[in-house]
Amino acid sequence: MKLKVDTLQKALQGIENDRQLSSEIVEDALREALTKAYRKHIEIPDAYVEVVIEDGIIHIYHQRKVVEDVEDDELEISLEDARKVNKNIQLDDFVNEEVDFTTFDRAAVVLAKNVMKQKIREAEKAQVYEEYCDKLDEMVLGVVETVEEKFVIVNIGKTLAMLKKSQQIPTEKYYEGQKLLVVITEVNKETKGAQVLVSRATPVFVRRLFEREVPEIYNGIIEIKAIARDPGERCKIAVYSHNENIDPIGACIGPRGSRVQTIINELNGEKIDIFEWSDNISELIENALSPSEAVAVIPNENVKDGLIVVVPDSQLSLAIGKRGKNARLAVKLSNRKIDIKSESEMQELGIDYMTIAKELQEEYEAKKAKERAYKQQQKIEELKHSEIEIENVDVADFDYDDDIDTTTYEEVEGPIHQNTTTLFEKERETELDEMEEAARIAKEKRKEKTAADIKEYTSKFENFADASNKSEQVVSKPKKKVEEAHIETKDEQKEEELQKKKAMFEQMKPIYSEEELAEIEEAEYEEENAWDDDVDYEEYDEYYD
């Protein structure tokens, strides 16, 4: 029996588009549904059935197995009877008999419909699981579909996710059509309820917001070490910078607080405390209890992994916080049990907390010093190893074209990296020496030439002084001799200063080689005889006719 399934194909196409399933999956579901429906119709659960869909036409065949001795007429057929249908048939082959499925009863049709729905649902769940199983703890954008008292249904693309009441921010109110940023927390493959669960109250949500707003965190320069959060109220974040030149707190806050303010707005006004991470547990607890200031942090012998934080009497309530919120967040962030006590309480107990804190600090500093020394030693060994690899010429895979006499490492005494000079360094040194020598010779020649060209300059004052000296030689007076000697010494000093200034001026002049001077003269000549395009020389042609 044949049946055109144009209407059915349209329905299947709608399922494929809505559920984003492939045509192969839908056709397999239809084959299984019709097979079970036919078995239900003939009430033989073990019957052999084959469903074939070709060019929009459905064929259902009841198959019988070829055997020698027939035990069940519905399942088997003898070889003689089978040869009447097909002469080439052999034992264990199947004989197909087409079935008219328009005679199916209501129970068989309902079963086919239910099987079809179930198979499509299973295929959809498998596809959703494959799509979102690798997106755990990732932030996605969704649209609110339904708002209920205990949960909110969010459309995240290929499926509907559930946002439970416990995973919502208490200060937020949701409405249908609202766009929400959520984090995927759970993806289930075999479940009757929602497959994907999302959250806005998890600390991972704050981490993803900071990764989106702070490029340094996204690139790994700044690392978020720990997050403790009370959704809707307060959040504490410990950050650490792998680059000493970048301030982790300032980078997270942003210019004029723009970055952190965007995150606060997304969290509906939730307050955020950002402080720097420290390997020293005492310093970490002090930072985590901000804005209060801790005096000392000492271990608590009565509690495993416990700590006693000593604060001033005036800041005890500030360290504990409203309803113990500040202390509770510090415990979450450090994973330590904390007991906050005031200085007066510690004095009454007779505990010298300052000495204990000082000893702990000294132990921490000694430990860090050992770690630094070990890292430095490893770095030195790596550098030595790399120097030996770089400077080992014996393993070079090239040859010099010229025969140059070079010393081998066996002839050099002492460390290799101190007494070896490469061929390229020698060539560079010789080139520098030749350039310096040429510059020195050119400088000397220029000095000689300028010294020969310079004429002795005498001022009017000096001429007047010489004339007065000549006239004074005729009239000899003992008082004027002293004055003349004094004037001569002044003149000599002036001449010396003038010569020094002239020499300094000559040294300041640029030194050119003969080739450079020739190039300068050639450039000046070309500039003088250059053709001026701005002048219209054709206007003067009539004067030459």
GUDO-761235 format. One record per residue (C-alpha): residue in one letter; residue number from 1; x, y, z. Coordinates in steps of 0.02 Angstrom, whole numbers, plus 50000, padded with zeros to 5 digits. Example, Ala and Ser with C-alpha at 12.3 -4.5 7.8 and 13.67 -1.06 7.14 Angstrom:
<rs>
["a", 1, [50615, 49775, 50390]]
["s", 2, [50684, 49947, 50357]]
</rs>
This chain:
<rs>
["m", 1, [50000, 50000, 50000]]
["k", 2, [50065, 50172, 49953]]
["l", 3, [50029, 50337, 50034]]
["k", 4, [50087, 50510, 49985]]
["v", 5, [50143, 50607, 50135]]
["d", 6, [50145, 50787, 50074]]
["t", 7, [50049, 50846, 50226]]
["l", 8, [50155, 50737, 50339]]
["q", 9, [50314, 50805, 50262]]
["k", 10, [50259, 50982, 50298]]
["a", 11, [50227, 50934, 50478]]
["l", 12, [50397, 50851, 50490]]
["q", 13, [50479, 51002, 50411]]
["g", 14, [50398, 51111, 50543]]
["i", 15, [50469, 50998, 50679]]
["e", 16, [50642, 51008, 50600]]
["n", 17, [50637, 51198, 50595]]
["d", 18, [50566, 51222, 50770]]
["r", 19, [50673, 51093, 50857]]
["q", 20, [50822, 51113, 50741]]
["l", 21, [50834, 50927, 50704]]
["s", 22, [50899, 50844, 50546]]
["s", 23, [50784, 50755, 50423]]
["e", 24, [50871, 50587, 50456]]
["i", 25, [50825, 50594, 50640]]
["v", 26, [50642, 50632, 50602]]
["e", 27, [50630, 50494, 50470]]
["d", 28, [50707, 50366, 50589]]
["a", 29, [50579, 50416, 50721]]
["l", 30, [50438, 50393, 50594]]
["r", 31, [50501, 50220, 50543]]
["e", 32, [50507, 50161, 50722]]
["a", 33, [50335, 50232, 50759]]
["l", 34, [50255, 50142, 50610]]
["t", 35, [50344, 49979, 50651]]
["k", 36, [50276, 49977, 50828]]
["a", 37, [50105, 50029, 50767]]
["y", 38, [50095, 49882, 50645]]
["r", 39, [50152, 49759, 50779]]
["k", 40, [50018, 49829, 50892]]
["h", 41, [49889, 49811, 50753]]
["i", 42, [49926, 49626, 50719]]
["e", 43, [49964, 49596, 50903]]
["i", 44, [50128, 49507, 50865]]
["p", 45, [50270, 49596, 50957]]
["d", 46, [50406, 49492, 50872]]
["a", 47, [50348, 49518, 50693]]
["y", 48, [50477, 49567, 50562]]
["v", 49, [50428, 49737, 50489]]
["e", 50, [50518, 49849, 50365]]
["v", 51, [50468, 50030, 50331]]
["v", 52, [50536, 50114, 50174]]
["i", 53, [50513, 50299, 50132]]
["e", 54, [50553, 50342, 49950]]
["d", 55, [50511, 50504, 49860]]
["g", 56, [50379, 50553, 49986]]
["i", 57, [50295, 50381, 49983]]
["i", 58, [50286, 50262, 50131]]
["h", 59, [50296, 50072, 50107]]
["i", 60, [50266, 49952, 50252]]
["y", 61, [50318, 49770, 50225]]
["h", 62, [50278, 49619, 50333]]
["q", 63, [50432, 49506, 50322]]
["r", 64, [50437, 49317, 50340]]
["k", 65, [50592, 49213, 50359]]
["v", 66, [50626, 49068, 50237]]
["v", 67, [50649, 48903, 50331]]
["e", 68, [50633, 48716, 50293]]
["d", 69, [50510, 48675, 50432]]
["v", 70, [50380, 48808, 50469]]
["e", 71, [50331, 48828, 50653]]
["d", 72, [50240, 48996, 50647]]
["d", 73, [50149, 49052, 50491]]
["e", 74, [50157, 49237, 50540]]
["l", 75, [50345, 49239, 50557]]
["e", 76, [50407, 49101, 50441]]
["i", 77, [50377, 49032, 50266]]
["s", 78, [50433, 48870, 50184]]
["l", 79, [50562, 48867, 50047]]
["e", 80, [50438, 48796, 49920]]
["d", 81, [50311, 48935, 49950]]
["a", 82, [50449, 49064, 49944]]
["r", 83, [50513, 48997, 49776]]
["k", 84, [50341, 49029, 49703]]
["v", 85, [50364, 49215, 49741]]
["n", 86, [50550, 49226, 49701]]
["k", 87, [50643, 49084, 49614]]
["n", 88, [50815, 49144, 49673]]
["i", 89, [50773, 49153, 49857]]
["q", 90, [50877, 49053, 49981]]
["l", 91, [50858, 48992, 50159]]
["d", 92, [50864, 49125, 50297]]
["d", 93, [50811, 49260, 50173]]
["f", 94, [50655, 49364, 50198]]
["v", 95, [50500, 49375, 50092]]
["n", 96, [50417, 49548, 50093]]
["e", 97, [50230, 49569, 50091]]
["e", 98, [50165, 49747, 50079]]
["v", 99, [50036, 49798, 50208]]
["d", 100, [49888, 49918, 50195]]
["f", 101, [49914, 50028, 50347]]
["t", 102, [49753, 50125, 50317]]
["t", 103, [49666, 49985, 50408]]
["f", 104, [49761, 50019, 50571]]
["d", 105, [49647, 50034, 50722]]
["r", 106, [49644, 50184, 50838]]
["a", 107, [49761, 50106, 50968]]
["a", 108, [49896, 50079, 50837]]
["v", 109, [49881, 50258, 50774]]
["v", 110, [49892, 50330, 50951]]
["l", 111, [50044, 50221, 50986]]
["a", 112, [50128, 50283, 50826]]
["k", 113, [50097, 50464, 50878]]
["n", 114, [50167, 50438, 51054]]
["v", 115, [50321, 50346, 50991]]
["m", 116, [50353, 50486, 50866]]
["k", 117, [50343, 50618, 51003]]
["q", 118, [50456, 50520, 51119]]
["k", 119, [50590, 50490, 50987]]
["i", 120, [50591, 50673, 50936]]
["r", 121, [50605, 50725, 51118]]
["e", 122, [50750, 50607, 51148]]
["a", 123, [50840, 50668, 50991]]
["e", 124, [50812, 50847, 51045]]
["k", 125, [50883, 50814, 51218]]
["a", 126, [51036, 50728, 51146]]
["q", 127, [51067, 50874, 51031]]
["v", 128, [51045, 51001, 51172]]
["y", 129, [51164, 50903, 51283]]
["e", 130, [51296, 50899, 51147]]
["e", 131, [51273, 51085, 51120]]
["y", 132, [51287, 51142, 51301]]
["c", 133, [51390, 51009, 51390]]
["d", 134, [51549, 51102, 51341]]
["k", 135, [51479, 51270, 51398]]
["l", 136, [51472, 51239, 51584]]
["d", 137, [51515, 51394, 51687]]
["e", 138, [51502, 51504, 51532]]
["m", 139, [51398, 51662, 51526]]
["v", 140, [51259, 51673, 51395]]
["l", 141, [51124, 51798, 51352]]
["g", 142, [50944, 51740, 51370]]
["v", 143, [50767, 51806, 51361]]
["v", 144, [50640, 51777, 51499]]
["e", 145, [50497, 51668, 51434]]
["t", 146, [50397, 51631, 51591]]
["v", 147, [50402, 51701, 51768]]
["e", 148, [50339, 51587, 51906]]
["e", 149, [50347, 51599, 52095]]
["k", 150, [50484, 51469, 52117]]
["f", 151, [50576, 51480, 51951]]
["v", 152, [50599, 51579, 51791]]
["i", 153, [50609, 51501, 51617]]
["v", 154, [50744, 51581, 51509]]
["n", 155, [50765, 51551, 51323]]
["i", 156, [50953, 51537, 51290]]
["g", 157, [50943, 51493, 51105]]
["k", 158, [50919, 51310, 51066]]
["t", 159, [50829, 51265, 51227]]
["l", 160, [50738, 51334, 51377]]
["a", 161, [50838, 51345, 51539]]
["m", 162, [50774, 51355, 51716]]
["l", 163, [50828, 51491, 51838]]
["k", 164, [50779, 51429, 52010]]
["k", 165, [50730, 51542, 52154]]
["s", 166, [50888, 51498, 52250]]
["q", 167, [50996, 51549, 52100]]
["q", 168, [50914, 51720, 52079]]
["i", 169, [50975, 51886, 52150]]
["p", 170, [50851, 51925, 52291]]
["t", 171, [50840, 52110, 52248]]
["e", 172, [50793, 52080, 52066]]
["k", 173, [50620, 52069, 51989]]
["y", 174, [50598, 51982, 51821]]
["y", 175, [50470, 52006, 51684]]
["e", 176, [50432, 51921, 51519]]
["g", 177, [50539, 51978, 51373]]
["q", 178, [50679, 52039, 51488]]
["k", 179, [50857, 52006, 51427]]
["l", 180, [50967, 51923, 51558]]
["l", 181, [51148, 51872, 51571]]
["v", 182, [51158, 51701, 51656]]
["v", 183, [51289, 51568, 51689]]
["i", 184, [51257, 51386, 51641]]
["t", 185, [51281, 51284, 51799]]
["e", 186, [51213, 51111, 51753]]
["v", 187, [51172, 51012, 51595]]
["n", 188, [51076, 50847, 51614]]
["k", 189, [51057, 50717, 51477]]
["e", 190, [50926, 50604, 51553]]
["t", 191, [50801, 50702, 51653]]
["k", 192, [50614, 50733, 51652]]
["g", 193, [50629, 50916, 51700]]
["a", 194, [50736, 51055, 51629]]
["q", 195, [50895, 50999, 51545]]
["v", 196, [50994, 51159, 51574]]
["l", 197, [51002, 51252, 51739]]
["v", 198, [51067, 51431, 51747]]
["s", 199, [51112, 51549, 51888]]
["r", 200, [51145, 51732, 51929]]
["a", 201, [51191, 51704, 52111]]
["t", 202, [51349, 51599, 52087]]
["p", 203, [51522, 51678, 52110]]
["v", 204, [51564, 51617, 51934]]
["f", 205, [51442, 51748, 51868]]
["v", 206, [51544, 51888, 51947]]
["r", 207, [51705, 51812, 51877]]
["r", 208, [51632, 51810, 51700]]
["l", 209, [51574, 51990, 51716]]
["f", 210, [51749, 52046, 51767]]
["e", 211, [51825, 51947, 51622]]
["r", 212, [51708, 52039, 51503]]
["e", 213, [51741, 52213, 51574]]
["v", 214, [51927, 52201, 51619]]
["p", 215, [52041, 52153, 51472]]
["e", 216, [52187, 52118, 51590]]
["i", 217, [52087, 51979, 51674]]
["y", 218, [52031, 51907, 51508]]
["n", 219, [52212, 51905, 51444]]
["g", 220, [52277, 51824, 51604]]
["i", 221, [52385, 51969, 51663]]
["i", 222, [52276, 51988, 51817]]
["e", 223, [52206, 51833, 51901]]
["i", 224, [52053, 51821, 52014]]
["k", 225, [52114, 51707, 52153]]
["a", 226, [51956, 51694, 52257]]
["i", 227, [51777, 51760, 52263]]
["a", 228, [51658, 51761, 52410]]
["r", 229, [51483, 51822, 52378]]
["d", 230, [51321, 51858, 52468]]
["p", 231, [51202, 51884, 52319]]
["g", 232, [51119, 52053, 52317]]
["e", 233, [51217, 52117, 52467]]
["r", 234, [51407, 52112, 52454]]
["c", 235, [51547, 52025, 52359]]
["k", 236, [51732, 52012, 52403]]
["i", 237, [51862, 51978, 52267]]
["a", 238, [52047, 51939, 52290]]
["v", 239, [52152, 51983, 52135]]
["y", 240, [52335, 51956, 52092]]
["s", 241, [52441, 52035, 51955]]
["h", 242, [52571, 51934, 51861]]
["n", 243, [52648, 52097, 51799]]
["e", 244, [52727, 52207, 51933]]
["n", 245, [52696, 52365, 51831]]
["i", 246, [52506, 52340, 51830]]
["d", 247, [52401, 52380, 51983]]
["p", 248, [52269, 52242, 51996]]
["i", 249, [52147, 52342, 52102]]
["g", 250, [52156, 52496, 51990]]
["a", 251, [52135, 52392, 51832]]
["c", 252, [51977, 52311, 51902]]
["i", 253, [51904, 52477, 51959]]
["g", 254, [51943, 52564, 51794]]
["p", 255, [51955, 52750, 51753]]
["r", 256, [51840, 52842, 51874]]
["g", 257, [51766, 52675, 51926]]
["s", 258, [51686, 52644, 51756]]
["r", 259, [51726, 52457, 51747]]
["v", 260, [51669, 52408, 51920]]
["q", 261, [51517, 52522, 51908]]
["t", 262, [51457, 52428, 51754]]
["i", 263, [51469, 52265, 51850]]
["i", 264, [51378, 52339, 52001]]
["n", 265, [51236, 52395, 51888]]
["e", 266, [51222, 52219, 51813]]
["l", 267, [51214, 52148, 51991]]
["n", 268, [51076, 52270, 52037]]
["g", 269, [51179, 52375, 52158]]
["e", 270, [51275, 52235, 52243]]
["k", 271, [51428, 52308, 52333]]
["i", 272, [51599, 52244, 52280]]
["d", 273, [51758, 52245, 52386]]
["i", 274, [51920, 52219, 52286]]
["f", 275, [52085, 52186, 52374]]
["e", 276, [52254, 52110, 52330]]
["w", 277, [52288, 51925, 52355]]
["s", 278, [52433, 51871, 52465]]
["d", 279, [52514, 51703, 52500]]
["n", 280, [52533, 51758, 52680]]
["i", 281, [52373, 51700, 52765]]
["s", 282, [52388, 51838, 52896]]
["e", 283, [52396, 51974, 52766]]
["l", 284, [52255, 51892, 52666]]
["i", 285, [52139, 51889, 52818]]
["e", 286, [52180, 52070, 52857]]
["n", 287, [52134, 52120, 52680]]
["a", 288, [51978, 52012, 52679]]
["l", 289, [51912, 52096, 52838]]
["s", 290, [51924, 52269, 52763]]
["p", 291, [51866, 52405, 52796]]
["s", 292, [51918, 52356, 52973]]
["e", 293, [52102, 52350, 53019]]
["a", 294, [52171, 52194, 53102]]
["v", 295, [52311, 52211, 53230]]
["a", 296, [52372, 52030, 53222]]
["v", 297, [52322, 51860, 53154]]
["i", 298, [52377, 51706, 53253]]
["p", 299, [52333, 51521, 53241]]
["n", 300, [52193, 51452, 53351]]
["e", 301, [52257, 51296, 53439]]
["n", 302, [52084, 51240, 53492]]
["v", 303, [52012, 51231, 53315]]
["k", 304, [52085, 51141, 53165]]
["d", 305, [52137, 51265, 53030]]
["g", 306, [52071, 51402, 53143]]
["l", 307, [52135, 51579, 53160]]
["i", 308, [52113, 51715, 53290]]
["v", 309, [52105, 51891, 53222]]
["v", 310, [52143, 52030, 53345]]
["v", 311, [52063, 52199, 53308]]
["p", 312, [52053, 52363, 53405]]
["d", 313, [51909, 52377, 53526]]
["s", 314, [51832, 52517, 53424]]
["q", 315, [51828, 52411, 53264]]
["l", 316, [51761, 52247, 53332]]
["s", 317, [51585, 52274, 53265]]
["l", 318, [51653, 52338, 53100]]
["a", 319, [51758, 52181, 53076]]
["i", 320, [51610, 52067, 53113]]
["g", 321, [51493, 52167, 53001]]
["k", 322, [51305, 52180, 52994]]
["r", 323, [51230, 52012, 53043]]
["g", 324, [51407, 51940, 53034]]
["k", 325, [51415, 51970, 52847]]
["n", 326, [51594, 52035, 52839]]
["a", 327, [51665, 51892, 52943]]
["r", 328, [51562, 51762, 52848]]
["l", 329, [51629, 51822, 52679]]
["a", 330, [51808, 51819, 52746]]
["v", 331, [51783, 51639, 52801]]
["k", 332, [51716, 51590, 52629]]
["l", 333, [51859, 51676, 52541]]
["s", 334, [52001, 51604, 52646]]
["n", 335, [51924, 51433, 52685]]
["r", 336, [51979, 51455, 52866]]
["k", 337, [51882, 51463, 53027]]
["i", 338, [51902, 51638, 53099]]
["d", 339, [51875, 51697, 53278]]
["i", 340, [51876, 51887, 53295]]
["k", 341, [51927, 51957, 53464]]
["s", 342, [51968, 52129, 53529]]
["e", 343, [52134, 52182, 53605]]
["s", 344, [52059, 52195, 53780]]
["e", 345, [51996, 52015, 53771]]
["m", 346, [52168, 51952, 53720]]
["q", 347, [52249, 52048, 53862]]
["e", 348, [52127, 51971, 53986]]
["l", 349, [52173, 51798, 53920]]
["g", 350, [52357, 51841, 53942]]
["i", 351, [52407, 51797, 53763]]
["d", 352, [52556, 51890, 53690]]
["y", 353, [52482, 51900, 53517]]
["m", 354, [52608, 52026, 53450]]
["t", 355, [52756, 51911, 53483]]
["i", 356, [52666, 51763, 53402]]
["a", 357, [52620, 51867, 53250]]
["k", 358, [52800, 51928, 53235]]
["e", 359, [52867, 51750, 53239]]
["l", 360, [52743, 51695, 53106]]
["q", 361, [52795, 51842, 52997]]
["e", 362, [52979, 51797, 53016]]
["e", 363, [52943, 51616, 52969]]
["y", 364, [52848, 51674, 52815]]
["e", 365, [52988, 51791, 52761]]
["a", 366, [53119, 51653, 52784]]
["k", 367, [53014, 51534, 52681]]
["k", 368, [52994, 51662, 52541]]
["a", 369, [53180, 51698, 52544]]
["k", 370, [53218, 51513, 52520]]
["e", 371, [53095, 51505, 52375]]
["r", 372, [53174, 51657, 52293]]
["a", 373, [53348, 51586, 52314]]
["y", 374, [53295, 51421, 52238]]
["k", 375, [53213, 51508, 52090]]
["q", 376, [53367, 51617, 52063]]
["q", 377, [53479, 51463, 52065]]
["q", 378, [53370, 51378, 51937]]
["k", 379, [53373, 51533, 51827]]
["i", 380, [53563, 51545, 51838]]
["e", 381, [53581, 51364, 51787]]
["e", 382, [53464, 51391, 51640]]
["l", 383, [53563, 51544, 51585]]
["k", 384, [53727, 51450, 51597]]
["h", 385, [53656, 51308, 51495]]
["s", 386, [53588, 51428, 51364]]
["e", 387, [53756, 51523, 51356]]
["i", 388, [53850, 51361, 51325]]
["e", 389, [53729, 51315, 51185]]
["i", 390, [53741, 51487, 51104]]
["e", 391, [53930, 51507, 51114]]
["n", 392, [53979, 51332, 51062]]
["v", 393, [54051, 51361, 50887]]
["d", 394, [54096, 51178, 50861]]
["v", 395, [53913, 51135, 50828]]
["a", 396, [53887, 51276, 50702]]
["d", 397, [53813, 51221, 50538]]
["f", 398, [53904, 51347, 50426]]
["d", 399, [54082, 51379, 50361]]
["y", 400, [54174, 51541, 50333]]
["d", 401, [54226, 51577, 50153]]
["d", 402, [54391, 51661, 50201]]
["d", 403, [54530, 51572, 50291]]
["i", 404, [54539, 51669, 50453]]
["d", 405, [54651, 51620, 50594]]
["t", 406, [54537, 51603, 50745]]
["t", 407, [54579, 51535, 50916]]
["t", 408, [54488, 51379, 50973]]
["y", 409, [54409, 51355, 51141]]
["e", 410, [54543, 51232, 51194]]
["e", 411, [54678, 51368, 51179]]
["v", 412, [54580, 51493, 51283]]
["e", 413, [54603, 51486, 51470]]
["g", 414, [54466, 51528, 51594]]
["p", 415, [54279, 51538, 51567]]
["i", 416, [54217, 51529, 51389]]
["h", 417, [54099, 51676, 51400]]
["q", 418, [54236, 51794, 51466]]
["n", 419, [54381, 51764, 51345]]
["t", 420, [54299, 51728, 51177]]
["t", 421, [54263, 51858, 51042]]
["t", 422, [54169, 51814, 50886]]
["l", 423, [54225, 51854, 50709]]
["f", 424, [54085, 51979, 50687]]
["e", 425, [54140, 52078, 50841]]
["k", 426, [54320, 52086, 50775]]
["e", 427, [54264, 52148, 50605]]
["r", 428, [54155, 52279, 50687]]
["e", 429, [54298, 52338, 50798]]
["t", 430, [54416, 52356, 50648]]
["e", 431, [54284, 52454, 50552]]
["l", 432, [54258, 52571, 50700]]
["d", 433, [54448, 52597, 50719]]
["e", 434, [54465, 52641, 50534]]
["m", 435, [54321, 52766, 50544]]
["e", 436, [54392, 52847, 50701]]
["e", 437, [54565, 52861, 50620]]
["a", 438, [54494, 52942, 50462]]
["a", 439, [54393, 53066, 50565]]
["r", 440, [54546, 53111, 50670]]
["i", 441, [54654, 53143, 50515]]
["a", 442, [54519, 53251, 50434]]
["k", 443, [54501, 53349, 50594]]
["e", 444, [54688, 53384, 50604]]
["k", 445, [54697, 53439, 50422]]
["r", 446, [54550, 53557, 50447]]
["k", 447, [54631, 53632, 50601]]
["e", 448, [54793, 53665, 50505]]
["k", 449, [54700, 53745, 50360]]
["t", 450, [54593, 53856, 50473]]
["a", 451, [54745, 53907, 50576]]
["a", 452, [54836, 53964, 50417]]
["d", 453, [54686, 54061, 50353]]
["i", 454, [54647, 54149, 50516]]
["k", 455, [54720, 54325, 50521]]
["e", 456, [54768, 54408, 50680]]
["y", 457, [54633, 54526, 50735]]
["t", 458, [54669, 54683, 50838]]
["s", 459, [54536, 54795, 50908]]
["k", 460, [54537, 54985, 50911]]
["f", 461, [54572, 54980, 51095]]
["e", 462, [54726, 54875, 51064]]
["n", 463, [54787, 54997, 50928]]
["f", 464, [54759, 55143, 51044]]
["a", 465, [54852, 55051, 51180]]
["d", 466, [54999, 55021, 51061]]
["a", 467, [55003, 55206, 51010]]
["s", 468, [55001, 55260, 51191]]
["n", 469, [55141, 55140, 51228]]
["k", 470, [55247, 55214, 51088]]
["s", 471, [55218, 55392, 51147]]
["e", 472, [55251, 55343, 51325]]
["q", 473, [55419, 55268, 51280]]
["v", 474, [55482, 55444, 51234]]
["v", 475, [55430, 55520, 51398]]
["s", 476, [55498, 55408, 51533]]
["k", 477, [55410, 55424, 51696]]
["p", 478, [55425, 55294, 51834]]
["k", 479, [55240, 55300, 51880]]
["k", 480, [55179, 55267, 51703]]
["k", 481, [55292, 55115, 51682]]
["v", 482, [55192, 55022, 51812]]
["e", 483, [55030, 55072, 51724]]
["e", 484, [55098, 55014, 51556]]
["a", 485, [55147, 54844, 51626]]
["h", 486, [54975, 54824, 51702]]
["i", 487, [54891, 54866, 51535]]
["e", 488, [55003, 54742, 51441]]
["t", 489, [54956, 54600, 51557]]
["k", 490, [54772, 54640, 51530]]
["d", 491, [54797, 54641, 51342]]
["e", 492, [54887, 54475, 51348]]
["q", 493, [54747, 54398, 51450]]
["k", 494, [54618, 54463, 51326]]
["e", 495, [54716, 54391, 51180]]
["e", 496, [54727, 54222, 51266]]
["e", 497, [54540, 54220, 51300]]
["l", 498, [54507, 54270, 51119]]
["q", 499, [54617, 54129, 51054]]
["k", 500, [54531, 54003, 51168]]
["k", 501, [54359, 54057, 51106]]
["k", 502, [54419, 54045, 50925]]
["a", 503, [54487, 53871, 50955]]
["m", 504, [54324, 53817, 51036]]
["f", 505, [54228, 53890, 50890]]
["e", 506, [54336, 53793, 50767]]
["q", 507, [54308, 53631, 50864]]
["m", 508, [54119, 53659, 50856]]
["k", 509, [54124, 53667, 50665]]
["p", 510, [54073, 53505, 50578]]
["i", 511, [54210, 53397, 50506]]
["y", 512, [54187, 53337, 50327]]
["s", 513, [54292, 53219, 50225]]
["e", 514, [54348, 53264, 50048]]
["e", 515, [54210, 53157, 49972]]
["e", 516, [54077, 53243, 50079]]
["l", 517, [54143, 53416, 50031]]
["a", 518, [54134, 53368, 49848]]
["e", 519, [53954, 53310, 49868]]
["i", 520, [53908, 53474, 49956]]
["e", 521, [53986, 53579, 49816]]
["e", 522, [53895, 53476, 49684]]
["a", 523, [53729, 53499, 49775]]
["e", 524, [53756, 53688, 49787]]
["y", 525, [53799, 53697, 49602]]
["e", 526, [53641, 53600, 49555]]
["e", 527, [53537, 53713, 49666]]
["e", 528, [53606, 53871, 49583]]
["n", 529, [53578, 53804, 49406]]
["a", 530, [53411, 53722, 49442]]
["w", 531, [53268, 53752, 49320]]
["d", 532, [53131, 53857, 49399]]
["d", 533, [52961, 53790, 49345]]
["d", 534, [52872, 53943, 49414]]
["v", 535, [52951, 54057, 49283]]
["d", 536, [52870, 54059, 49112]]
["y", 537, [53022, 54062, 48999]]
["e", 538, [52916, 54068, 48841]]
["e", 539, [52876, 54253, 48875]]
["y", 540, [53057, 54297, 48841]]
["d", 541, [53073, 54201, 48677]]
["e", 542, [53029, 54357, 48574]]
["y", 543, [53182, 54446, 48643]]
["y", 544, [53295, 54312, 48570]]
["d", 545, [53217, 54307, 48396]]
</rs>
